[in-house]
């Protein structure tokens, strides 16, 4: 992505572009979004677009960065085996998976549901969460880093799949599923730590 100033006008234009991108993804799939459509929707010229971004993928990355900022205050990931009650999880949003915290911001739900982007988004979540979650998994299980990395990837992919099955909406079944997965992880971590 291009280096850019962060004055008020620049921030406004970036907001227009990202909002237009999200609106287009809401209406159709990511694969149908192109620079011309973003420019029309945002009411900007192609040259203005290129002052800030080189491609649609750059916009996607910037939008995902915004979304993942929602997860940076996560002190202890839910799958580090907290053994917390359902009520505790409901009132402590930071303990739910990153993909669900992103999904809670309604403007990202369609993006998360786009089948063309699932693996890409999971990859971005993995990169974002690795430094926080992987040490917690190693501490909890006493596994070597390589084995803990496998478990970490499994949990991220599984969490994404479960949240996707709920359309990234906390419907009435979602808290039950999160608690069940949390209990499953806790038992698994305890078992692995005894090896």
C-alpha positions as CSV (number, residue, x, y, z in Angstrom):
1,X,0.0,0.0,0.0
2,X,1.1,3.5,-0.7
3,X,2.5,5.9,2.0
4,X,0.0,8.7,2.5
5,X,-0.6,11.7,4.7
6,X,-3.2,11.5,7.4
7,X,-4.8,14.9,7.3
8,X,-8.5,15.3,7.7
9,X,-9.2,15.4,4.0
10,X,-7.2,12.2,3.4
11,X,-9.0,10.4,6.3
12,X,-12.3,11.5,4.8
13,X,-11.4,10.2,1.3
14,X,-10.1,6.9,2.8
15,X,-13.4,6.6,4.6
16,X,-15.4,7.2,1.4
17,X,-13.4,4.5,-0.4
18,X,-13.6,1.9,2.3
19,X,-17.4,2.6,2.8
20,X,-17.9,2.3,-0.9
21,X,-16.0,-1.0,-0.9
22,X,-18.0,-2.4,1.9
23,X,-21.3,-1.3,0.3
24,X,-20.3,-3.0,-2.9
25,X,-19.3,-6.2,-1.1
26,X,-22.6,-6.1,0.7
27,X,-24.5,-6.0,-2.6
28,X,-22.4,-8.6,-4.5
29,X,-19.3,-10.6,-3.9
30,X,-15.7,-9.4,-3.6
31,X,-14.9,-10.8,-7.0
32,X,-17.3,-8.3,-8.6
33,X,-15.7,-5.3,-7.0
34,X,-13.3,-3.2,-9.1
35,X,-11.7,0.2,-8.9
36,X,-14.2,1.8,-11.4
37,X,-17.2,0.6,-9.3
38,X,-15.5,1.8,-6.0
39,X,-14.8,5.2,-7.6
40,X,-18.4,5.6,-8.8
41,X,-19.8,4.6,-5.5
42,X,-17.5,6.9,-3.5
43,X,-17.9,9.8,-6.0
44,X,-14.2,10.1,-6.6
45,X,-12.0,9.9,-9.7
46,X,-9.7,7.1,-10.5
47,X,-6.7,9.3,-9.9
48,X,-7.9,10.1,-6.4
49,X,-8.3,6.4,-5.8
50,X,-4.7,5.8,-6.9
51,X,-3.4,8.5,-4.6
52,X,-4.4,6.3,-1.8
53,X,-4.5,2.7,-3.1
54,X,-2.9,0.7,-5.8
55,X,-5.6,-2.0,-6.1
56,X,-8.8,-3.4,-4.7
57,X,-6.8,-5.8,-2.6
58,X,-5.1,-2.8,-0.9
59,X,-8.6,-1.5,0.1
60,X,-9.5,-5.0,1.3
61,X,-6.3,-5.1,3.4
62,X,-7.0,-1.6,4.9
63,X,-10.6,-2.6,5.7
64,X,-9.4,-5.9,7.3
65,X,-6.8,-3.9,9.3
66,X,-9.6,-1.7,10.6
67,X,-11.6,-4.7,11.5
68,X,-8.7,-6.4,13.2
69,X,-8.1,-3.4,15.3
70,X,-11.3,-4.4,17.1
71,X,-9.4,-7.4,18.3
72,X,-6.2,-5.9,19.6
73,X,-7.5,-5.4,23.1
74,X,-8.0,-9.1,23.5
75,X,-6.1,-9.9,26.8
76,X,-6.7,-13.7,26.8
77,X,-8.3,-15.4,23.8
78,X,-11.3,-17.6,24.6
79,X,-9.6,-20.7,23.2
80,X,-6.7,-20.4,25.6
81,X,-8.9,-22.5,28.0
82,X,-10.4,-20.0,30.3
83,X,-13.1,-22.3,31.6
84,X,-15.5,-19.4,31.9
85,X,-19.2,-19.6,32.3
86,X,-21.7,-18.7,29.6
87,X,-22.7,-15.5,31.4
88,X,-19.1,-14.5,31.8
89,X,-18.5,-14.9,28.1
90,X,-21.6,-12.9,27.3
91,X,-20.4,-10.0,29.4
92,X,-16.7,-10.2,28.4
93,X,-16.6,-9.7,24.6
94,X,-12.8,-9.7,24.4
95,X,-12.8,-13.4,25.2
96,X,-14.7,-14.5,22.2
97,X,-12.9,-15.4,19.0
98,X,-11.4,-12.6,16.8
99,X,-13.7,-13.5,13.9
100,X,-16.8,-13.1,16.1
101,X,-15.6,-9.7,17.4
102,X,-15.1,-8.6,13.8
103,X,-18.5,-10.0,12.9
104,X,-20.1,-8.0,15.7
105,X,-19.5,-4.8,13.7
106,X,-22.3,-5.4,11.2
107,X,-20.5,-3.6,8.4
108,X,-18.0,-6.5,8.2
109,X,-20.5,-9.4,8.2
110,X,-21.0,-9.7,4.4
111,X,-17.3,-9.5,3.9
112,X,-16.7,-12.3,6.4
113,X,-19.4,-14.4,4.6
114,X,-17.9,-14.0,1.2
115,X,-16.7,-17.5,0.2
116,X,-14.0,-16.1,-2.1
117,X,-12.3,-14.4,0.9
118,X,-12.6,-17.0,3.7
119,X,-9.1,-18.3,3.5
120,X,-7.6,-14.9,3.0
121,X,-9.4,-13.4,6.0
122,X,-8.5,-16.5,8.2
123,X,-4.8,-15.9,7.1
124,X,-5.1,-12.3,8.2
125,X,-6.6,-13.3,11.6
126,X,-3.9,-15.9,12.1
127,X,-1.2,-13.2,11.5
128,X,-3.0,-10.8,13.8
129,X,-3.6,-13.2,16.7
130,X,-0.4,-15.3,16.5
131,X,1.7,-13.2,18.9
132,X,-1.0,-13.2,21.6
133,X,-2.5,-16.6,21.2
134,X,0.4,-18.9,20.4
135,X,2.3,-18.1,23.6
136,X,-0.9,-18.7,25.6
137,X,-1.3,-22.1,23.9
138,X,2.3,-23.1,24.6
139,X,2.0,-22.0,28.3
140,X,-1.3,-23.9,28.7
141,X,-0.3,-27.1,26.9
142,X,3.6,-27.2,27.3
143,X,3.7,-28.2,23.7
144,X,6.7,-27.3,21.5
145,X,6.1,-24.3,19.3
146,X,5.5,-26.3,16.1
147,X,2.8,-28.5,17.7
148,X,1.2,-25.4,19.4
149,X,1.1,-23.7,15.9
150,X,-0.9,-26.6,14.5
151,X,-3.3,-26.4,17.4
152,X,-3.6,-22.6,17.0
153,X,-4.4,-22.9,13.3
154,X,-7.0,-25.6,14.0
155,X,-8.7,-23.4,16.5
156,X,-8.7,-20.3,14.3
157,X,-10.1,-22.2,11.3
158,X,-12.7,-24.0,13.5
159,X,-13.8,-20.8,15.2
160,X,-14.2,-19.1,11.9
161,X,-16.3,-22.1,10.6
162,X,-18.6,-22.1,13.6
163,X,-19.1,-18.3,13.5
164,X,-19.7,-18.5,9.8
165,X,-22.3,-21.2,10.4
166,X,-24.1,-18.6,12.6
167,X,-23.6,-15.9,9.8
168,X,-21.4,-14.0,12.3
169,X,-24.6,-13.2,14.3
170,X,-24.9,-14.1,18.0
171,X,-28.2,-15.9,17.6
172,X,-29.7,-17.9,20.5
173,X,-27.6,-21.0,19.7
174,X,-24.3,-19.1,19.5
175,X,-23.5,-18.7,23.2
176,X,-24.1,-22.5,23.7
177,X,-21.7,-23.3,20.9
178,X,-19.0,-21.0,22.2
179,X,-19.3,-22.4,25.7
180,X,-19.2,-26.0,24.4
181,X,-16.1,-25.2,22.3
182,X,-14.5,-23.4,25.2
183,X,-15.1,-26.5,27.5
184,X,-13.8,-28.8,24.7
185,X,-10.6,-26.7,24.4
186,X,-10.1,-26.6,28.2
187,X,-10.3,-30.4,28.5
188,X,-8.0,-30.8,25.5
189,X,-5.4,-28.3,26.8
190,X,-5.4,-30.1,30.3
191,X,-4.9,-33.5,28.6
192,X,-2.1,-32.2,26.4
193,X,-0.4,-30.5,29.4
194,X,-0.2,-33.9,31.2
195,X,1.8,-35.6,28.5
